[in-house]
Amino acid sequence: MDQQANNQFLQDRVNPILEKMLVDIIAVKPDNVIEFMKSWLEKNGDSCLSPQKKQQQNEDWPESEEDDDDEVDELPEKLKKAKERGTTFVRNSVSAEAFGVYNPVKEFVPKVIEKSNEQRKKIRDRLSQVFMFSALDEKSFNTVIDSMDVEQRKADETIIKQGDNGDHLYVVDSGNLDCFKRFSKDEEPKLVKQYEPGDFFGELALLYNAPRAATIQAKSDCTLFLLDRETFNYIVKDAAVKKRERYEEFLKGLEVLSTLDTYEISQLADSIKPCSFNNGDTIIQQGEQGDVLYFIEEGSAEAFKTLAPNQPPQKVYSYKPGDYFGELALLKNVNRQATVKATSDIKLASLDRRTLKRLVGSLGDLLKRDYPKFERFSMHIPE
C-alpha cells in the first residue's frame, strides 16, 4: 500500500472516529481514560462513519452471529450529564497531526519572504505584543519574521469562515475586524469579539488541527501579517502550548480567579506576559500613571505609601506568590496609589490595561471584590 493510500485510509476511516472521541474525552475528563475509550468505541464507533464508509467497514469485518447478543454498557454518567446540560464546545473537532511510518515528518525548510527593514521592524513590534511569540528565542523569532507574509484586505471582506480548514495565523497590524460565531445551525451568527491592531486570530485551527471556530470579517480596510501552518507547527506551536499550559495552571491556583471557568482562564493565560525584577527594584512608583497589573509567580514584594506630605513612606502591605497588585490604577483610572518594591528576586505575570478592559466583564468585577486589603490607603480614591 503506497503512502497516498495510507493517508487516505487514515483520513476516511480513522480520523472521523478519533476526532469525535477526543471531543468527549475533553468534556468528561474521565479518571480511567482507557476504559472510557473502550466503552465509547463500542457505543459510538459506527455512528462516526458515513453510510458508505460504514458499509465498507462491515464488508471488511463481517458481523458474526454472536454480535447480536452482545450488550454494550452505557457511557459513563459524567458524559450523559454533560450532554443533558447541553454542554457545547468551541472546537467541533480536535485532532493532532499524525506522523509515523505512513505519514512521515517532512524536513522543515524555512521560507523567506523578502521584506524591507521597515516591514521587518513593524512585524517585530507587532509580534512582541502577542503572547504566542514571547517564548521564542531570537533565532526562532527571526525565522518567523522571515516567513510572514503581508496582506491588504478591504472593509466587509471575509478573512476566515467558520467551519473551513485553516492554514494561517493572522496578526492585525492596522484596521478593525469583527468576529462572528454561529452556535447552532438554526441561529444567526453572533458578534462575539472585535479585533484591533496588535490582536491575533486563527491560532486554534493550527494548534488543534481543527476547522475554523468562527468567522472573521474586516470592519475597515486592514493590514494583516500571515504565518503559515508549517512554520507555526515547527517554530511556534510547542512553545505556545507550553506557555499557555504553564499560565493556565498558575492562574487556576489564584483564589481571586477561582470562579472563572476554563475558557476564561484560557483567555487570561493567552494575554499574560512574564517579567522579572531583582531584589530591591522598584516595580511601580506612587503617583505615576499605571497601565499594567501584576501577579506574583515567585518571590516577594512590599507596598509603601506616603500618607502625608513631608512624611516618609510607610509599609502598608506585603506580597507573596499568588498575590497581585497594580489593579487600582487600571480599574479606577487613577495614578499609582503606592510604591511596590521587590524584597527578593521576583517573577511576575503581567496584564496590560487594554487586555484588562477587554476582560473587565469577568476579571474586573472579581478584582473589585478584593479591595478590602487596600482600605488603609485607598479612602480618597474617587469611585
N, C-alpha and C positions, 0 to 999 in steps of 0.2 A: 504493500500500500504506500503510495507516494505521499509527500508532505502535504500537498494540496488536499488530497482525500482525507488525510488525518485531521487537518484543520477544519474541514467541512463537517466531519463526524463530530468533533468537539462542539462546533457551533450549533449543529442541528439537534444533537442527541444528548449532550451533556450539559452545556451551559444553561438551557432553559430550566432544567431541574435545579442546578446549583444556585442560580440567581434567586429563585423563589424561596428555596430552603434557607438561604442566608438571611433574607429579609425577616423570616420568622424567628430565626436564631437570635438576631439582634433585638427583636421585640421582646422575646421571652427571657433571654439570658439564662438558660437552664443550668442547674448545677452539674448535671450529667449530660454533657453535650453529645456523647456517643449514643446513649440510649435515646435521646431526643431525636437525633438524626435518623436512627433506625426506625423509630415509630413514625416520623414524618414521611420517610420514603415509602413505607408500607401503605400509608394512608393517602398520600398526595402524589406519588411519583408519576402515575399515569396521567393525572389531570394537567401536568405541566407541558405535555406534548400536544401538538396539533393532531387532528384526527388522522392525517396522512402518516405522520411520524409514529403515532400510536399503533397504527396498523402494521407499519414496518417493524416496530419493536415486537409486536405479537408474533409476526412471522419469524423473526429471529429467535424468539424464545417461546415455543409452543406451550400453550396452557395445559397443565396436567389435570386429570380428573379430580385429584385431591385438592386443587386450588379452591374449588367451590366450597369446601368445608372449612377453609381457613378463616379465622376471625381475627380482625385487626383491632387492637386496643385503641381507645380514644387517645387523641393527642393530650399532652399534659394540660392540667387545669389552668395554668397560667396563660397558655395560648388562647384557650377558649374565653377566658375573662378579658384578655386583650382585645379579642375580636368583638366581644359583647360591648366593650367600651367604645367600639368604633375607632380604635387606635389607627391612625394613619401615619404614613412615613413620607418624609420628603423625597427619599430616594426610592423609585419604583423598582429598581433592581440594583444589586450590589454584587460585583464580582471583581476578582483580581486578574491581572494579566497572567495567563497561564503559559509558563515556559517549561521546557523539558525536551525530551528526545524528539517529540512530534512538533514542537514549536520552539526551536532553539532561539536563544537571545542573540540578536544581531550585534556586531561590533558597533559601538556608538562613534559616529564621526560628527563632531560639532559642525553645524552650519555657520557660515559667516555672511551676514547681510551688510553690505557696505553702508557706512553712516559717516556723517560729518562729526567733528569733535563736539559741535554744539548739540547735535542729536544725541550723542553718547552721554553727554553731561545731563541732558534733560531726562533721558531714560534712567540714568543712575539716581538722579534726585527723586524720581517717582518711585522707583523700586525700593529706595531706602525708607519710604513711608509704608511699605507693605510687609506685614509680619512674616509672610511666607518666604521672603528672601533674606530676612535679617540673620538667619542662621548660617548663611553661605560664607565660605572664605573668599578672599579676594580673587583667586583664580577662577573659582566657580562663578562668582558674580560677574566677572568679565566675559565668561563663556555665555552666560545668559544674555548679557547686553549684546554680544555679537550675534546671537541667534534671533533676537527680537525684530519683528517687522513693524512697520507703521502703517496705519490705515486712517483715511479720512472718511467719515460717514455723515450722511445728511439727516436732518431732522425728520422724524417719523419713520426712519428706516429700521427694520428689524435686524438686530445683530445676531442673536441666537433665539431659537424657538424651542419651547418646552417639548420634550419627547424625542427631539433629534439627537443624533450622535454628536459628540463634541470632540474636537481635535485641538482647540486652542484655549488658553487662558488670556484674559484681556485686562489691561491696566488702563484706567482712564487718565489721559493727560489733560484734555480740555473738553468742556461741554458737560451736559447733564443727560442722564438716561433714567428710564422708568423700568422697574421690574414687575412683571405680571405673572401670577400663578393661578392655574386652574386646579381647584381642589377636588373636583369630580367632573365627570363627563357632562352632567346636566347643568353645571354652573358656568356663569360667565367668568372670564379671568379677572382676578382682583389685583389691584395695585398693592404690593406688599413692601416695596422698598424703592428708594431713589439713590442713584449713584452720581457722584461728583468727582472732580479731579483728585487723584490720589487713591480712589477706591479701585477694587478689582472684582472680577466675576468670572465664572466659567470653570473654577477650580474643582468643583465637585465631580464633574464628568471625568476629569483627568485623575483625581485622587482615587475614585471608586470605580472607574471604568463603567460609568452608568450614563443613561440618557440625560439630556439637559433637564434640570429640575424646574426651570422657569423660562419665561420669555423676556428678553431684554430689548427695549425699543429706545432709540435715540429721541430725546425730548428736544434737543437742539443740535446744530451741527457740532460734531465732536471729533477729536483725535484720539485714537486708541493705539496702545502698544500690544502686540500679539506675541505669545510664546507658544511654540508648537508642542504637541504631546510628547514626542521623543525626547526633546531637550528637558522638558519638565520631568519626565519619568527618571531620566538618568542623573539629573543635576539637582532638582529642587524637591522632588516628592519625598524622599526618605527624611531629609532634614526638616521639611514642613510637618510631616506626620509626627515625628519625634517631638518637635517643639509643641505642637498642638496637644499631644497626649500629656506632656510634662505639665503644661499650664492648666489643662483640664483637671488633672489630679491635684495640683496645688490649690486651685480655686474651689474645688469641692470640699477642701478641708477648712475653708474660711467660714466661720459661724455666720457672719453677716450675709453671706450668699447662700445659706442653707436652703432657702425656699425657692431658689432658681431651678428651673428644670434643665434637663440635659442640653436642649437646644440653646437655651440662654447662656449656659456655661460655655458651650462651644463657641458661640458668638463672641463672648467676652475673651476667651482664650485666643481667638484669632486676632484680637485687637491689641493684646498685651505686647509691650516692648520691654526687654530686660535692660537694666542699667546697674551700675555698682559704684560705691564710694568707699574711700579709705577712712579709717578711724580718725575722727576729728574734723572731717569735712563738713561744711555747711551744705545741706541738701536743699532747703528752702529758707528764705530770709523774710522776716516780718516786714510788712509794708510793700513788698514787691508784688507785681502782678503775677498771678498763678495760672498756669494752663495745664498742669499735669497732676494727676492723682497717683499716689504710690502705695503699693502693697509690699510688706516686708517678707521676703523669702528666707533669708538667712541674716543673722546679725541683730544689732540693737541700735536704738536711737533715743534721743530725748528732745522734748519740745520746751523752748524757753520763750517767755512772754514779758515784754516791757509793760507793766501795769500802770505806771505813772511817769510823767515827764521827769527827766534827770535822775531816774531810779535805775539801778542795774536790773537786767532781765532776771526773772525768777523761773525756776524749773516748774513746769505745770503738768508734764506728762512723760511717762517712759513707755517706749515701744518695744515690742518683741515680735518674733516671727508670727505671722498671721494677722498682725495689726495693719492699719492703713492710716494715711494722713494726706492732707492737701485737698480734701474734698470741699471744704467750706468756700474756698476761693472760686471753685468751679460751679458749685450748685447755687451759691448766693451772689455770684458776680461781684465779689469784693476782693481787696488785696489780701495777701497772706496775713493771717491773724497771729502767727507765731513763727519763731525760727526753729527749725529742726536740724539737729546735728547728729552725725553718726558717732556712736560710742564704741564701735568696733568696725572692722571691715564689714561691709553690708552689701547684700544683693537685693535688688528691688525689682518688682514688676510694675511697669508704669502704664497709665491710660490717659490719653490727652483729652482736652476739652471737647473737640469735635466728635470724638467717638463716644464720650460720655453723654453728650447731647443726644446722639442717635439712640442710645440705650436708656435714656433717662426714664422712660416709662416703667422699666423694671428695676434697674440698678440704682437710679437716682432716688427713688422712693425708699429703697432699702437703706441707703446711706443716711438719709434724713432721719430714720428711726433711731440711729445710733448717736445722735447729737449729745446726749447727757454727758459724755466724757469731756465735752468742751465747755460745760457750763461755767467753769471758773474764769474763762477768758473770752467768752463769746456773747456776753449780755448786751453789748451795744451794736451787734451786727444787725443791720436792717433786714427785716423779713421781705 
